Amino acid sequence: MKKVMFVCRRNSCRSQMAEGFARTLGEGKIEVTSSGLEASRVHPTAEEVMLQVGINITDQTSDALKDFNADDYDAVISMCGCGTSLPPEWVVREVFEDWELEDPDGKPMETFHRVRDEIKERVNKLIDRLA
């Protein structure tokens, strides 16, 4: 089973939503973790918009990328265009993608909904490719 790391700046919104979708939609197909260049908190609005589609991410934690080993992962997905900021060992995995999704933090609820739906679509395609 392929192991996927979703990484973002603060591991607060986008990477947390991606982890939630991948855990649910990819159950039994991929293993998934998320992290940030720095740890912060899981954004309450991200939790809210995921609950609206039946996925509970309230038990997820915000973790720093430095706490993980790149060799443990097959695929690394940068959510925010931060790929250039990642340590080199993370961008040379079997699969590396930089999705460059808008950060919904501090934006209207519509932005959270749009970004959530974009993430769901991309996660589905990623699962199909990796499974």
LOVOPA-268410 format. One line per field, with one value per atom (N, C-alpha, C, CB): z, y, x; atom name; residue in three letters. Coordinates in steps of 0.02 Angstrom, whole numbers, padded with zeros to 5 digits. Glycine has a CB too. Example, Ala and Ser with C-alpha at 12.3 -4.5 7.8 and 13.67 -1.06 7.14 Angstrom:
zz	00390	00390	00390	00452	00354	00357	00394	00286
yy	-00284	-00225	-00165	-00224	-00112	-00053	00002	-00030
xx	00660	00615	00660	00565	00642	00684	00645	00704
lovex	N	CA	C	CB	N	CA	C	CB
zado	Ala	Ala	Ala	Ala	Ser	Ser	Ser	Ser
! end
This chain:
zz	00000	00000	00000	00062	-00045	-00050	00009	-00116	00032	00087	00059	00142	00078	00052	00109	00015	00095	00141	00106	00161	00137	00114	00157	00120	00126	00164	00143	00155	00192	00183	00228	00198	00228	00271	00346	00256	00367	00439	00457	00462	00408	00423	00461	00463	00435	00469	00430	00483	00365	00324	00268	00295	00215	00153	00164	00101	00197	00207	00254	00236	00301	00346	00309	00404	00264	00224	00178	00183	00148	00104	00143	00071	00203	00244	00259	00310	00276	00291	00232	00314	00173	00113	00096	00053	00099	00081	00129	00079	00193	00242	00228	00314	00211	00200	00131	00208	00078	00010	-00009	-00039	00024	00007	00057	00001	00100	00152	00120	00196	00143	00116	00052	00105	00025	-00038	-00029	-00088	00014	00029	00103	-00013	00127	00196	00190	00235	00238	00230	00295	00204	00288	00342	00315	00371	00359	00337	00386	00332	00361	00404	00374	00409	00411	00388	00395	00427	00360	00370	00443	00322	00473	00545	00568	00565	00630	00658	00685	00714	00685	00713	00748	00658	00715	00742	00682	00791	00693	00640	00642	00650	00586	00582	00595	00513	00641	00656	00595	00710	00549	00490	00443	00453	00440	00401	00430	00399	00496	00529	00511	00606	00513	00499	00427	00511	00377	00308	00291	00260	00326	00315	00346	00344	00405	00435	00390	00504	00353	00308	00253	00276	00237	00188	00221	00135	00287	00323	00343	00282	00344	00364	00425	00306	00478	00541	00546	00601	00547	00554	00622	00497	00669	00733	00775	00772	00757	00795	00763	00802	00706	00673	00711	00598	00704	00738	00687	00790	00705	00662	00682	00669	00634	00647	00600	00641	00623	00583	00539	00628	00477	00429	00457	00364	00496	00522	00569	00560	00591	00635	00597	00678	00530	00488	00446	00443	00420	00378	00306	00405	00260	00190	00161	00149	00182	00155	00171	00181	00218	00236	00188	00307	00141	00098	00024	00109	-00013	-00085	-00124	-00107	-00096	-00130	-00082	-00158	-00108	-00069	-00110	-00053	-00080	-00112	-00074	-00117	-00106	-00078	-00095	-00104	-00045	-00055	-00075	00006	-00064	-00064	-00107	00005	-00150	-00189	-00148	-00216	-00091	-00047	-00064	00025	-00121	-00140	-00141	-00207	-00161	-00164	-00094	-00201	-00043	00026	00062	00064	00030	00062	00060	00029	00111	00107	00046	00172	00014	-00050	-00049	-00072	00007	00010	00002	00076	00014	00007	-00065	00050	-00107	-00175	-00225	-00199	-00201	-00245	-00232	-00237	-00202	-00190	-00258	-00140	-00258	-00319	-00353	-00302	-00314	-00340	-00299	-00335	-00335	-00302	-00344	-00294	-00312	-00346	-00303	-00362	-00336	-00302	-00326	-00315	-00285	-00306	-00304	-00262	-00267	-00265	-00257	-00328	-00205	-00191	-00147	-00156	-00158	-00119	-00045	-00143	-00002	00070	00091	00109	00117	00136	00203	00139	00241	00308	00303	00340	00343	00344	00287	00342	00246	00189	00203	00124	00161	00171	00167	00120	00195	00195	00125	00228	00075	00006	-00018	-00041	00006	-00013	00017	00010	00080	00111	00072	00185	00052	00014	-00053	00003	-00089	-00154	-00148	-00188	-00101	-00092	-00070	-00040	-00024	-00003	-00062	00049	-00106	-00163	-00213	-00197	-00223	-00266	-00238	-00274	-00172	-00140	-00149	-00064	-00138	-00146	-00216	-00132	-00267	-00336	-00348	-00385	-00324	-00335	-00295	-00315	-00234	-00194	-00227	-00122	-00254	-00290	-00348	-00317	-00386	-00443	-00419	-00485	-00364	-00336	-00313	-00278	-00278	-00255	-00315	-00214	-00367	-00427	-00456	-00480	-00457	-00485	-00442	-00494	-00376	-00331	-00312	-00269	-00312	-00287	-00335	-00274
yy	-00059	00000	00062	00000	00109	00171	00217	00208	00250	00298	00369	00285	00411	00479	00530	00490	00582	00638	00700	00649	00731	00796	00849	00802	00898	00948	01018	00938	01062	01131	01175	01141	01238	01282	01268	01355	01268	01262	01200	01323	01157	01096	01113	01046	01162	01187	01176	01261	01191	01187	01136	01255	01155	01115	01044	01149	01038	00971	00929	00977	00962	00926	00900	00972	00941	00918	00861	00977	00867	00814	00749	00835	00754	00694	00663	00712	00703	00677	00642	00733	00673	00641	00577	00689	00579	00521	00463	00540	00478	00425	00391	00453	00431	00404	00372	00460	00409	00384	00332	00442	00334	00288	00232	00325	00223	00172	00104	00169	00070	00005	00009	-00035	00070	00078	00115	00116	00166	00204	00219	00271	00235	00260	00334	00220	00373	00446	00480	00475	00533	00576	00647	00557	00697	00766	00800	00804	00853	00891	00961	00855	01002	01070	01087	01120	01139	01163	01183	01222	01202	01213	01186	01289	01165	01141	01200	01088	01194	01247	01213	01298	01216	01185	01167	01233	01121	01106	01162	01035	01195	01254	01233	01288	01267	01249	01252	01295	01298	01302	01243	01369	01220	01160	01100	01147	01096	01042	01047	01046	01108	01119	01099	01192	01122	01107	01033	01150	00999	00927	00889	00902	00912	00880	00887	00911	00942	00953	00899	01022	00867	00813	00745	00825	00743	00680	00653	00630	00696	00674	00713	00683	00676	00706	00708	00668	00769	00775	00804	00819	00804	00836	00799	00842	00736	00699	00702	00626	00737	00745	00798	00766	00793	00841	00877	00805	00936	00974	00956	01052	00930	00905	00937	00829	00941	00970	00917	01003	00936	00890	00862	00927	00901	00879	00818	00936	00804	00747	00681	00760	00683	00624	00611	00634	00550	00528	00521	00462	00557	00556	00485	00601	00445	00377	00332	00345	00353	00314	00326	00331	00372	00392	00381	00465	00361	00351	00413	00291	00450	00509	00568	00495	00626	00688	00739	00715	00767	00816	00881	00791	00932	00999	01033	01040	01059	01088	01161	01079	01194	01267	01299	01292	01260	01289	01295	01356	01259	01264	01212	01257	01179	01127	01151	01100	01214	01241	01251	01307	01252	01260	01194	01301	01139	01074	01050	01022	01014	00984	00939	00943	00935	00899	00827	00900	00792	00722	00711	00691	00763	00758	00765	00809	00800	00812	00759	00880	00711	00658	00591	00652	00592	00530	00504	00540	00444	00414	00461	00347	00493	00542	00606	00516	00662	00728	00774	00757	00806	00854	00916	00823	00973	01037	01063	01089	01056	01072	01147	01036	01186	01259	01282	01289	01257	01276	01339	01219	01379	01440	01424	01480	01464	01456	01488	01489	01448	01476	01513	01422	01507	01538	01613	01525	01637	01708	01730	01747	01683	01699	01677	01665	01698	01680	01604	01716	01582	01512	01483	01502	01523	01499	01476	01555	01510	01491	01423	01544	01412	01347	01292	01347	01306	01255	01241	01279	01292	01283	01244	01350	01264	01230	01157	01268	01147	01078	01035	01079	01061	01022	01009	01058	01058	01047	00992	01113	00994	00943	00874	00959	00868	00803	00775	00810	00817	00795	00771	00852	00809	00791	00729	00849	00722	00663	00601	00670	00605	00548	00526	00564	00573	00557	00527	00620	00554	00527	00456	00571	00441	00373	00325	00370	00346	00303	00288	00338	00338	00328	00283	00395	00290	00254	00184	00294	00174	00111	00053	00118
xx	00042	00000	00045	-00048	00030	00069	00055	00053	00108	00102	00108	00156	00060	00056	00064	-00012	00104	00111	00083	00187	00033	00008	00042	-00071	00074	00111	00091	00187	00088	00068	00111	-00009	00098	00138	00127	00122	00063	00049	00009	00010	-00007	-00045	-00109	-00002	-00146	-00204	-00269	-00196	-00268	-00329	-00324	-00346	-00287	-00286	-00260	-00244	-00203	-00174	-00218	-00103	-00251	-00296	-00357	-00318	-00385	-00443	-00421	-00472	-00362	-00338	-00328	-00271	-00301	-00292	-00360	-00255	-00409	-00476	-00507	-00521	-00503	-00531	-00492	-00528	-00426	-00386	-00397	-00312	-00404	-00417	-00484	-00417	-00533	-00601	-00608	-00653	-00590	-00599	-00547	-00596	-00489	-00435	-00426	-00372	-00475	-00470	-00457	-00534	-00404	-00386	-00347	-00447	-00336	-00300	-00234	-00343	-00233	-00172	-00169	-00170	-00109	-00101	-00085	-00044	-00107	-00100	-00081	-00164	-00041	-00020	-00021	00051	-00027	-00018	00029	-00086	00061	00107	00115	00176	00152	00165	00238	00123	00259	00327	00335	00343	00279	00276	00208	00285	00204	00141	00101	00153	00035	-00007	-00067	-00031	-00125	-00186	-00229	-00224	-00275	-00324	-00376	-00356	-00384	-00428	-00501	-00422	-00536	-00606	-00652	-00633	-00640	-00683	-00669	-00673	-00608	-00592	-00630	-00515	-00630	-00668	-00741	-00658	-00768	-00839	-00858	-00857	-00819	-00837	-00828	-00796	-00783	-00775	-00834	-00708	-00856	-00915	-00976	-00930	-00980	-01037	-01040	-01031	-00983	-00983	-00973	-00928	-00984	-00984	-00916	-01017	-00865	-00798	-00776	-00747	-00761	-00741	-00665	-00771	-00636	-00563	-00544	-00535	-00591	-00578	-00526	-00641	-00512	-00461	-00392	-00482	-00387	-00323	-00282	-00331	-00216	-00172	-00128	-00127	-00105	-00059	00012	-00072	00050	00117	00168	00119	00229	00283	00315	00336	00331	00362	00427	00376	00464	00529	00522	00562	00461	00449	00440	00388	00445	00434	00497	00373	00500	00556	00532	00587	00563	00542	00544	00587	00591	00598	00538	00660	00496	00437	00378	00416	00385	00329	00345	00312	00292	00298	00278	00255	00230	00203	00201	00132	00221	00219	00179	00291	00128	00085	00090	00011	00119	00121	00055	00183	00021	-00045	-00043	-00086	00015	00014	00069	00022	00099	00154	00217	00134	00220	00278	00331	00257	00322	00370	00442	00353	00452	00520	00549	00521	00506	00529	00542	00478	00524	00532	00604	00487	00626	00693	00697	00707	00755	00762	00738	00833	00748	00728	00653	00751	00613	00540	00517	00506	00554	00531	00555	00554	00594	00619	00586	00695	00528	00491	00465	00432	00437	00410	00360	00376	00317	00269	00279	00195	00287	00286	00243	00359	00195	00151	00144	00082	00139	00128	00060	00186	00008	-00060	-00075	-00109	-00039	-00047	-00119	-00019	-00152	-00221	-00223	-00258	-00273	-00282	-00290	-00342	-00258	-00265	-00331	-00205	-00379	-00444	-00443	-00495	-00389	-00385	-00399	-00316	-00447	-00463	-00509	-00401	-00531	-00573	-00645	-00547	-00692	-00763	-00775	-00807	-00830	-00849	-00850	-00917	-00870	-00873	-00804	-00899	-00751	-00683	-00666	-00632	-00685	-00674	-00710	-00698	-00772	-00810	-00777	-00882	-00756	-00725	-00660	-00712	-00617	-00553	-00564	-00509	-00611	-00628	-00647	-00685	-00690	-00714	-00657	-00772	-00613	-00554	-00510	-00514	-00500	-00458	-00489	-00450	-00555	-00588	-00576	-00664	-00585	-00577	-00504	-00594	-00456	-00386	-00366	-00340	-00392	-00378	-00406	-00407	-00467	-00495	-00451	-00565	-00427	-00383	-00317	-00369	-00290	-00228	-00236	-00204	-00291	-00305	-00309	-00371	-00344	-00350	-00281	-00394	-00237	-00170	-00126	-00136	-00133	-00088	-00112	-00078	-00178	-00205	-00192	-00280
lovex	N	CA	C	CB	N	CA	C	CB	N	CA	C	CB	N	CA	C	CB	N	CA	C	CB	N	CA	C	CB	N	CA	C	CB	N	CA	C	CB	N	CA	C	CB	N	CA	C	CB	N	CA	C	CB	N	CA	C	CB	N	CA	C	CB	N	CA	C	CB	N	CA	C	CB	N	CA	C	CB	N	CA	C	CB	N	CA	C	CB	N	CA	C	CB	N	CA	C	CB	N	CA	C	CB	N	CA	C	CB	N	CA	C	CB	N	CA	C	CB	N	CA	C	CB	N	CA	C	CB	N	CA	C	CB	N	CA	C	CB	N	CA	C	CB	N	CA	C	CB	N	CA	C	CB	N	CA	C	CB	N	CA	C	CB	N	CA	C	CB	N	CA	C	CB	N	CA	C	CB	N	CA	C	CB	N	CA	C	CB	N	CA	C	CB	N	CA	C	CB	N	CA	C	CB	N	CA	C	CB	N	CA	C	CB	N	CA	C	CB	N	CA	C	CB	N	CA	C	CB	N	CA	C	CB	N	CA	C	CB	N	CA	C	CB	N	CA	C	CB	N	CA	C	CB	N	CA	C	CB	N	CA	C	CB	N	CA	C	CB	N	CA	C	CB	N	CA	C	CB	N	CA	C	CB	N	CA	C	CB	N	CA	C	CB	N	CA	C	CB	N	CA	C	CB	N	CA	C	CB	N	CA	C	CB	N	CA	C	CB	N	CA	C	CB	N	CA	C	CB	N	CA	C	CB	N	CA	C	CB	N	CA	C	CB	N	CA	C	CB	N	CA	C	CB	N	CA	C	CB	N	CA	C	CB	N	CA	C	CB	N	CA	C	CB	N	CA	C	CB	N	CA	C	CB	N	CA	C	CB	N	CA	C	CB	N	CA	C	CB	N	CA	C	CB	N	CA	C	CB	N	CA	C	CB	N	CA	C	CB	N	CA	C	CB	N	CA	C	CB	N	CA	C	CB	N	CA	C	CB	N	CA	C	CB	N	CA	C	CB	N	CA	C	CB	N	CA	C	CB	N	CA	C	CB	N	CA	C	CB	N	CA	C	CB	N	CA	C	CB	N	CA	C	CB	N	CA	C	CB	N	CA	C	CB	N	CA	C	CB	N	CA	C	CB	N	CA	C	CB	N	CA	C	CB	N	CA	C	CB	N	CA	C	CB	N	CA	C	CB	N	CA	C	CB	N	CA	C	CB	N	CA	C	CB	N	CA	C	CB	N	CA	C	CB	N	CA	C	CB	N	CA	C	CB	N	CA	C	CB	N	CA	C	CB	N	CA	C	CB	N	CA	C	CB	N	CA	C	CB	N	CA	C	CB	N	CA	C	CB	N	CA	C	CB	N	CA	C	CB	N	CA	C	CB	N	CA	C	CB	N	CA	C	CB	N	CA	C	CB	N	CA	C	CB	N	CA	C	CB	N	CA	C	CB	N	CA	C	CB	N	CA	C	CB
zado	Met	Met	Met	Met	Lys	Lys	Lys	Lys	Lys	Lys	Lys	Lys	Val	Val	Val	Val	Met	Met	Met	Met	Phe	Phe	Phe	Phe	Val	Val	Val	Val	Cys	Cys	Cys	Cys	Arg	Arg	Arg	Arg	Arg	Arg	Arg	Arg	Asn	Asn	Asn	Asn	Ser	Ser	Ser	Ser	Cys	Cys	Cys	Cys	Arg	Arg	Arg	Arg	Ser	Ser	Ser	Ser	Gln	Gln	Gln	Gln	Met	Met	Met	Met	Ala	Ala	Ala	Ala	Glu	Glu	Glu	Glu	Gly	Gly	Gly	Gly	Phe	Phe	Phe	Phe	Ala	Ala	Ala	Ala	Arg	Arg	Arg	Arg	Thr	Thr	Thr	Thr	Leu	Leu	Leu	Leu	Gly	Gly	Gly	Gly	Glu	Glu	Glu	Glu	Gly	Gly	Gly	Gly	Lys	Lys	Lys	Lys	Ile	Ile	Ile	Ile	Glu	Glu	Glu	Glu	Val	Val	Val	Val	Thr	Thr	Thr	Thr	Ser	Ser	Ser	Ser	Ser	Ser	Ser	Ser	Gly	Gly	Gly	Gly	Leu	Leu	Leu	Leu	Glu	Glu	Glu	Glu	Ala	Ala	Ala	Ala	Ser	Ser	Ser	Ser	Arg	Arg	Arg	Arg	Val	Val	Val	Val	His	His	His	His	Pro	Pro	Pro	Pro	Thr	Thr	Thr	Thr	Ala	Ala	Ala	Ala	Glu	Glu	Glu	Glu	Glu	Glu	Glu	Glu	Val	Val	Val	Val	Met	Met	Met	Met	Leu	Leu	Leu	Leu	Gln	Gln	Gln	Gln	Val	Val	Val	Val	Gly	Gly	Gly	Gly	Ile	Ile	Ile	Ile	Asn	Asn	Asn	Asn	Ile	Ile	Ile	Ile	Thr	Thr	Thr	Thr	Asp	Asp	Asp	Asp	Gln	Gln	Gln	Gln	Thr	Thr	Thr	Thr	Ser	Ser	Ser	Ser	Asp	Asp	Asp	Asp	Ala	Ala	Ala	Ala	Leu	Leu	Leu	Leu	Lys	Lys	Lys	Lys	Asp	Asp	Asp	Asp	Phe	Phe	Phe	Phe	Asn	Asn	Asn	Asn	Ala	Ala	Ala	Ala	Asp	Asp	Asp	Asp	Asp	Asp	Asp	Asp	Tyr	Tyr	Tyr	Tyr	Asp	Asp	Asp	Asp	Ala	Ala	Ala	Ala	Val	Val	Val	Val	Ile	Ile	Ile	Ile	Ser	Ser	Ser	Ser	Met	Met	Met	Met	Cys	Cys	Cys	Cys	Gly	Gly	Gly	Gly	Cys	Cys	Cys	Cys	Gly	Gly	Gly	Gly	Thr	Thr	Thr	Thr	Ser	Ser	Ser	Ser	Leu	Leu	Leu	Leu	Pro	Pro	Pro	Pro	Pro	Pro	Pro	Pro	Glu	Glu	Glu	Glu	Trp	Trp	Trp	Trp	Val	Val	Val	Val	Val	Val	Val	Val	Arg	Arg	Arg	Arg	Glu	Glu	Glu	Glu	Val	Val	Val	Val	Phe	Phe	Phe	Phe	Glu	Glu	Glu	Glu	Asp	Asp	Asp	Asp	Trp	Trp	Trp	Trp	Glu	Glu	Glu	Glu	Leu	Leu	Leu	Leu	Glu	Glu	Glu	Glu	Asp	Asp	Asp	Asp	Pro	Pro	Pro	Pro	Asp	Asp	Asp	Asp	Gly	Gly	Gly	Gly	Lys	Lys	Lys	Lys	Pro	Pro	Pro	Pro	Met	Met	Met	Met	Glu	Glu	Glu	Glu	Thr	Thr	Thr	Thr	Phe	Phe	Phe	Phe	His	His	His	His	Arg	Arg	Arg	Arg	Val	Val	Val	Val	Arg	Arg	Arg	Arg	Asp	Asp	Asp	Asp	Glu	Glu	Glu	Glu	Ile	Ile	Ile	Ile	Lys	Lys	Lys	Lys	Glu	Glu	Glu	Glu	Arg	Arg	Arg	Arg	Val	Val	Val	Val	Asn	Asn	Asn	Asn	Lys	Lys	Lys	Lys	Leu	Leu	Leu	Leu	Ile	Ile	Ile	Ile	Asp	Asp	Asp	Asp	Arg	Arg	Arg	Arg	Leu	Leu	Leu	Leu	Ala	Ala	Ala	Ala
! end
